[in-house]
Amino acid sequence: MDAALAPGGHVVIVDVAPEEQRIEEHIHECDSVPLTRRRLRDGRQYDVVKKYWEPDELIERITPLGFTGTGTKIGAGDGLGFVVWDVFRSSDDQS
């Protein structure tokens, strides 16, 4: 991500909030990696790696890598819960 991000640039990610895990078909963990089954409208299905991050937890994980940001939960608990992530380099002045 570092090489692709312009100085002062941001990465914005929208993801399912941890509270909305119930809408997913969690199948199992393989070597501590959580797998979820995603089904497409055409009937195909895929097993994908899916970690439900709490905002503070993910920001803490990316800080040693030279990034920081915010994670804002929206609509959590009503079946439409998402986290909107705004990530940027720690060295970029955001003021």
VMD Tcl script that builds the backbone (N, CA, C; Angstrom):
set m [mol new atoms 285]
animate dup $m
set s [atomselect $m all]
$s set {name element resname resid chain x y z} {
  {N N MET 1 A 0.829 -1.171 0.000}
  {CA C MET 1 A 0.000 0.000 0.000}
  {C C MET 1 A 0.880 1.243 0.000}
  {N N ASP 2 A 2.001 1.182 0.690}
  {CA C ASP 2 A 2.860 2.357 0.797}
  {C C ASP 2 A 3.293 2.869 -0.573}
  {N N ALA 3 A 3.691 1.970 -1.464}
  {CA C ALA 3 A 4.174 2.376 -2.786}
  {C C ALA 3 A 3.046 2.954 -3.656}
  {N N ALA 4 A 1.827 2.524 -3.417}
  {CA C ALA 4 A 0.703 2.975 -4.233}
  {C C ALA 4 A 0.081 4.270 -3.730}
  {N N LEU 5 A 0.413 4.668 -2.510}
  {CA C LEU 5 A -0.223 5.829 -1.903}
  {C C LEU 5 A 0.614 7.084 -2.131}
  {N N ALA 6 A 0.023 8.066 -2.778}
  {CA C ALA 6 A 0.720 9.337 -3.021}
  {C C ALA 6 A 0.938 10.062 -1.700}
  {N N PRO 7 A 1.977 10.902 -1.608}
  {CA C PRO 7 A 2.165 11.690 -0.392}
  {C C PRO 7 A 0.890 12.461 -0.057}
  {N N GLY 8 A 0.474 12.377 1.181}
  {CA C GLY 8 A -0.750 13.045 1.613}
  {C C GLY 8 A -2.022 12.303 1.234}
  {N N GLY 9 A -1.893 11.160 0.545}
  {CA C GLY 9 A -3.064 10.405 0.103}
  {C C GLY 9 A -3.700 9.586 1.219}
  {N N HIS 10 A -4.922 9.196 0.982}
  {CA C HIS 10 A -5.687 8.392 1.939}
  {C C HIS 10 A -6.192 7.136 1.245}
  {N N VAL 11 A -6.387 6.115 2.025}
  {CA C VAL 11 A -7.078 4.913 1.569}
  {C C VAL 11 A -8.383 4.861 2.347}
  {N N VAL 12 A -9.492 4.755 1.650}
  {CA C VAL 12 A -10.796 4.658 2.302}
  {C C VAL 12 A -11.343 3.268 2.039}
  {N N ILE 13 A -11.716 2.591 3.113}
  {CA C ILE 13 A -12.212 1.219 3.034}
  {C C ILE 13 A -13.557 1.176 3.739}
  {N N VAL 14 A -14.522 0.492 3.158}
  {CA C VAL 14 A -15.812 0.261 3.798}
  {C C VAL 14 A -15.935 -1.241 4.002}
  {N N ASP 15 A -16.196 -1.643 5.237}
  {CA C ASP 15 A -16.254 -3.063 5.569}
  {C C ASP 15 A -17.422 -3.328 6.503}
  {N N VAL 16 A -17.825 -4.573 6.595}
  {CA C VAL 16 A -18.906 -4.985 7.493}
  {C C VAL 16 A -18.438 -4.819 8.936}
  {N N ALA 17 A -19.289 -4.251 9.780}
  {CA C ALA 17 A -18.959 -4.079 11.195}
  {C C ALA 17 A -18.982 -5.428 11.914}
  {N N PRO 18 A -18.171 -5.563 12.963}
  {CA C PRO 18 A -18.166 -6.815 13.714}
  {C C PRO 18 A -19.544 -7.235 14.211}
  {N N GLU 19 A -20.400 -6.278 14.524}
  {CA C GLU 19 A -21.751 -6.596 15.012}
  {C C GLU 19 A -22.596 -7.299 13.958}
  {N N GLU 20 A -22.204 -7.212 12.711}
  {CA C GLU 20 A -22.990 -7.798 11.625}
  {C C GLU 20 A -22.500 -9.182 11.209}
  {N N GLN 21 A -21.685 -9.814 12.028}
  {CA C GLN 21 A -21.192 -11.152 11.701}
  {C C GLN 21 A -22.334 -12.131 11.456}
  {N N ARG 22 A -23.466 -11.868 12.074}
  {CA C ARG 22 A -24.595 -12.803 11.941}
  {C C ARG 22 A -25.106 -12.917 10.505}
  {N N ILE 23 A -24.809 -11.936 9.652}
  {CA C ILE 23 A -25.264 -12.029 8.267}
  {C C ILE 23 A -24.321 -12.884 7.425}
  {N N GLU 24 A -23.174 -13.238 7.994}
  {CA C GLU 24 A -22.180 -14.033 7.286}
  {C C GLU 24 A -22.365 -15.510 7.601}
  {N N GLU 25 A -21.887 -16.335 6.727}
  {CA C GLU 25 A -21.890 -17.774 6.963}
  {C C GLU 25 A -20.467 -18.170 7.372}
  {N N HIS 26 A -20.216 -18.057 8.675}
  {CA C HIS 26 A -18.883 -18.406 9.198}
  {C C HIS 26 A -18.750 -19.922 9.135}
  {N N ILE 27 A -17.713 -20.417 8.483}
  {CA C ILE 27 A -17.597 -21.864 8.352}
  {C C ILE 27 A -16.584 -22.483 9.298}
  {N N HIS 28 A -15.425 -21.894 9.434}
  {CA C HIS 28 A -14.446 -22.427 10.376}
  {C C HIS 28 A -13.174 -21.591 10.353}
  {N N GLU 29 A -12.274 -21.967 11.214}
  {CA C GLU 29 A -10.951 -21.342 11.197}
  {C C GLU 29 A -9.950 -22.391 10.771}
  {N N CYS 30 A -9.023 -21.990 9.954}
  {CA C CYS 30 A -7.971 -22.872 9.456}
  {C C CYS 30 A -6.637 -22.262 9.874}
  {N N ASP 31 A -5.930 -22.915 10.772}
  {CA C ASP 31 A -4.670 -22.371 11.299}
  {C C ASP 31 A -4.862 -20.952 11.830}
  {N N SER 32 A -5.934 -20.753 12.608}
  {CA C SER 32 A -6.281 -19.463 13.232}
  {C C SER 32 A -6.693 -18.398 12.223}
  {N N VAL 33 A -6.985 -18.781 10.990}
  {CA C VAL 33 A -7.450 -17.844 9.967}
  {C C VAL 33 A -8.956 -18.049 9.804}
  {N N PRO 34 A -9.775 -17.011 10.097}
  {CA C PRO 34 A -11.227 -17.161 9.990}
  {C C PRO 34 A -11.695 -17.204 8.537}
  {N N LEU 35 A -12.497 -18.201 8.225}
  {CA C LEU 35 A -13.041 -18.342 6.870}
  {C C LEU 35 A -14.547 -18.141 6.894}
  {N N THR 36 A -15.039 -17.444 5.895}
  {CA C THR 36 A -16.457 -17.160 5.737}
  {C C THR 36 A -16.856 -17.555 4.323}
  {N N ARG 37 A -18.045 -18.109 4.171}
  {CA C ARG 37 A -18.531 -18.472 2.841}
  {C C ARG 37 A -19.370 -17.337 2.279}
  {N N ARG 38 A -19.035 -16.919 1.086}
  {CA C ARG 38 A -19.805 -15.894 0.370}
  {C C ARG 38 A -20.504 -16.560 -0.805}
  {N N ARG 39 A -21.784 -16.324 -0.923}
  {CA C ARG 39 A -22.577 -16.892 -2.023}
  {C C ARG 39 A -23.004 -15.772 -2.968}
  {N N LEU 40 A -22.801 -16.006 -4.239}
  {CA C LEU 40 A -23.199 -15.037 -5.250}
  {C C LEU 40 A -24.606 -15.356 -5.745}
  {N N ARG 41 A -25.241 -14.384 -6.339}
  {CA C ARG 41 A -26.614 -14.573 -6.827}
  {C C ARG 41 A -26.714 -15.667 -7.880}
  {N N ASP 42 A -25.634 -15.904 -8.630}
  {CA C ASP 42 A -25.669 -16.927 -9.667}
  {C C ASP 42 A -25.405 -18.336 -9.121}
  {N N GLY 43 A -25.294 -18.454 -7.794}
  {CA C GLY 43 A -25.127 -19.760 -7.180}
  {C C GLY 43 A -23.691 -20.132 -6.837}
  {N N ARG 44 A -22.725 -19.442 -7.410}
  {CA C ARG 44 A -21.338 -19.734 -7.062}
  {C C ARG 44 A -21.083 -19.343 -5.614}
  {N N GLN 45 A -20.150 -20.039 -5.002}
  {CA C GLN 45 A -19.784 -19.709 -3.635}
  {C C GLN 45 A -18.275 -19.775 -3.469}
  {N N TYR 46 A -17.790 -18.949 -2.558}
  {CA C TYR 46 A -16.356 -18.855 -2.317}
  {C C TYR 46 A -16.114 -18.799 -0.819}
  {N N ASP 47 A -15.051 -19.436 -0.387}
  {CA C ASP 47 A -14.610 -19.303 0.996}
  {C C ASP 47 A -13.550 -18.215 1.022}
  {N N VAL 48 A -13.763 -17.204 1.862}
  {CA C VAL 48 A -12.861 -16.057 1.919}
  {C C VAL 48 A -12.352 -15.873 3.342}
  {N N VAL 49 A -11.154 -15.331 3.459}
  {CA C VAL 49 A -10.612 -14.967 4.765}
  {C C VAL 49 A -11.349 -13.714 5.220}
  {N N LYS 50 A -11.871 -13.731 6.442}
  {CA C LYS 50 A -12.622 -12.574 6.939}
  {C C LYS 50 A -12.329 -12.361 8.415}
  {N N LYS 51 A -11.641 -11.288 8.705}
  {CA C LYS 51 A -11.365 -10.874 10.086}
  {C C LYS 51 A -12.205 -9.644 10.361}
  {N N TYR 52 A -13.006 -9.706 11.408}
  {CA C TYR 52 A -13.831 -8.565 11.787}
  {C C TYR 52 A -13.039 -7.700 12.751}
  {N N TRP 53 A -12.570 -6.561 12.275}
  {CA C TRP 53 A -11.725 -5.681 13.071}
  {C C TRP 53 A -12.549 -4.668 13.832}
  {N N GLU 54 A -12.212 -4.496 15.090}
  {CA C GLU 54 A -12.709 -3.339 15.841}
  {C C GLU 54 A -11.809 -2.174 15.427}
  {N N PRO 55 A -12.355 -0.959 15.320}
  {CA C PRO 55 A -11.539 0.168 14.854}
  {C C PRO 55 A -10.216 0.342 15.609}
  {N N ASP 56 A -10.256 0.366 16.921}
  {CA C ASP 56 A -9.013 0.569 17.685}
  {C C ASP 56 A -8.017 -0.556 17.454}
  {N N GLU 57 A -8.514 -1.768 17.302}
  {CA C GLU 57 A -7.645 -2.932 17.104}
  {C C GLU 57 A -6.871 -2.835 15.789}
  {N N LEU 58 A -7.549 -2.471 14.712}
  {CA C LEU 58 A -6.866 -2.380 13.415}
  {C C LEU 58 A -5.889 -1.211 13.380}
  {N N ILE 59 A -6.283 -0.068 13.917}
  {CA C ILE 59 A -5.381 1.091 13.933}
  {C C ILE 59 A -4.119 0.737 14.717}
  {N N GLU 60 A -4.276 0.023 15.818}
  {CA C GLU 60 A -3.118 -0.408 16.608}
  {C C GLU 60 A -2.199 -1.320 15.799}
  {N N ARG 61 A -2.772 -2.181 14.967}
  {CA C ARG 61 A -1.977 -3.109 14.149}
  {C C ARG 61 A -1.218 -2.409 13.027}
  {N N ILE 62 A -1.784 -1.347 12.446}
  {CA C ILE 62 A -1.113 -0.697 11.317}
  {C C ILE 62 A -0.130 0.385 11.735}
  {N N THR 63 A -0.219 0.856 12.977}
  {CA C THR 63 A 0.662 1.921 13.447}
  {C C THR 63 A 2.143 1.561 13.328}
  {N N PRO 64 A 2.575 0.352 13.744}
  {CA C PRO 64 A 3.999 0.018 13.589}
  {C C PRO 64 A 4.454 -0.066 12.129}
  {N N LEU 65 A 3.510 -0.138 11.200}
  {CA C LEU 65 A 3.832 -0.212 9.779}
  {C C LEU 65 A 3.930 1.174 9.141}
  {N N GLY 66 A 3.772 2.218 9.959}
  {CA C GLY 66 A 3.901 3.581 9.450}
  {C C GLY 66 A 2.602 4.211 9.003}
  {N N PHE 67 A 1.475 3.612 9.389}
  {CA C PHE 67 A 0.169 4.143 8.997}
  {C C PHE 67 A -0.654 4.437 10.247}
  {N N THR 68 A -1.645 5.255 10.089}
  {CA C THR 68 A -2.612 5.521 11.141}
  {C C THR 68 A -3.935 5.861 10.471}
  {N N GLY 69 A -4.931 6.203 11.239}
  {CA C GLY 69 A -6.212 6.560 10.652}
  {C C GLY 69 A -7.327 6.454 11.645}
  {N N THR 70 A -8.521 6.352 11.104}
  {CA C THR 70 A -9.719 6.237 11.931}
  {C C THR 70 A -10.620 5.156 11.355}
  {N N GLY 71 A -11.410 4.576 12.230}
  {CA C GLY 71 A -12.458 3.645 11.821}
  {C C GLY 71 A -13.740 4.102 12.476}
  {N N THR 72 A -14.737 4.437 11.686}
  {CA C THR 72 A -16.002 4.959 12.204}
  {C C THR 72 A -17.120 3.976 11.907}
  {N N LYS 73 A -17.776 3.494 12.958}
  {CA C LYS 73 A -18.903 2.573 12.767}
  {C C LYS 73 A -20.149 3.369 12.392}
  {N N ILE 74 A -20.888 2.836 11.416}
  {CA C ILE 74 A -22.162 3.451 11.030}
  {C C ILE 74 A -23.209 2.353 10.901}
  {N N GLY 75 A -24.393 2.601 11.388}
  {CA C GLY 75 A -25.509 1.674 11.233}
  {C C GLY 75 A -25.355 0.340 11.930}
  {N N ALA 76 A -24.445 0.212 12.875}
  {CA C ALA 76 A -24.212 -1.074 13.533}
  {C C ALA 76 A -25.456 -1.532 14.284}
  {N N GLY 77 A -25.717 -2.823 14.217}
  {CA C GLY 77 A -26.796 -3.414 14.985}
  {C C GLY 77 A -28.133 -3.475 14.282}
  {N N ASP 78 A -28.280 -2.816 13.156}
  {CA C ASP 78 A -29.579 -2.843 12.479}
  {C C ASP 78 A -29.522 -3.604 11.155}
  {N N GLY 79 A -28.493 -4.433 11.001}
  {CA C GLY 79 A -28.353 -5.220 9.777}
  {C C GLY 79 A -27.648 -4.481 8.665}
  {N N LEU 80 A -27.280 -3.240 8.912}
  {CA C LEU 80 A -26.604 -2.431 7.901}
  {C C LEU 80 A -25.302 -1.852 8.444}
  {N N GLY 81 A -24.702 -2.527 9.404}
  {CA C GLY 81 A -23.535 -1.973 10.081}
  {C C GLY 81 A -22.260 -2.083 9.272}
  {N N PHE 82 A -21.593 -0.979 9.167}
  {CA C PHE 82 A -20.329 -0.919 8.451}
  {C C PHE 82 A -19.311 -0.139 9.259}
  {N N VAL 83 A -18.053 -0.320 8.904}
  {CA C VAL 83 A -16.990 0.527 9.417}
  {C C VAL 83 A -16.377 1.213 8.205}
  {N N VAL 84 A -16.263 2.519 8.283}
  {CA C VAL 84 A -15.603 3.291 7.234}
  {C C VAL 84 A -14.216 3.630 7.766}
  {N N TRP 85 A -13.204 3.145 7.059}
  {CA C TRP 85 A -11.814 3.350 7.457}
  {C C TRP 85 A -11.195 4.441 6.602}
  {N N ASP 86 A -10.474 5.348 7.231}
  {CA C ASP 86 A -9.685 6.370 6.545}
  {C C ASP 86 A -8.253 6.176 7.027}
  {N N VAL 87 A -7.385 5.682 6.160}
  {CA C VAL 87 A -6.012 5.312 6.532}
  {C C VAL 87 A -5.029 6.173 5.766}
  {N N PHE 88 A -3.980 6.595 6.445}
  {CA C PHE 88 A -2.938 7.399 5.811}
  {C C PHE 88 A -1.613 7.139 6.505}
  {N N ARG 89 A -0.532 7.587 5.848}
  {CA C ARG 89 A 0.804 7.435 6.441}
  {C C ARG 89 A 0.914 8.274 7.699}
  {N N SER 90 A 1.524 7.723 8.726}
  {CA C SER 90 A 1.747 8.470 9.968}
  {C C SER 90 A 2.592 9.707 9.725}
  {N N SER 91 A 3.512 9.637 8.771}
  {CA C SER 91 A 4.428 10.755 8.516}
  {C C SER 91 A 3.783 11.899 7.744}
  {N N ASP 92 A 2.612 11.673 7.138}
  {CA C ASP 92 A 1.933 12.736 6.396}
  {C C ASP 92 A 1.185 13.630 7.370}
  {N N ASP 93 A 1.388 14.916 7.276}
  {CA C ASP 93 A 0.699 15.858 8.155}
  {C C ASP 93 A -0.756 15.968 7.730}
  {N N GLN 94 A -1.688 15.657 8.619}
  {CA C GLN 94 A -3.125 15.657 8.301}
  {C C GLN 94 A -3.841 16.892 8.819}
  {N N SER 95 A -3.107 17.872 9.309}
  {CA C SER 95 A -3.780 19.062 9.844}
  {C C SER 95 A -4.044 20.102 8.790}
}
mol reanalyze $m
mol bondsrecalc $m
mol representation Tube
mol addrep $m
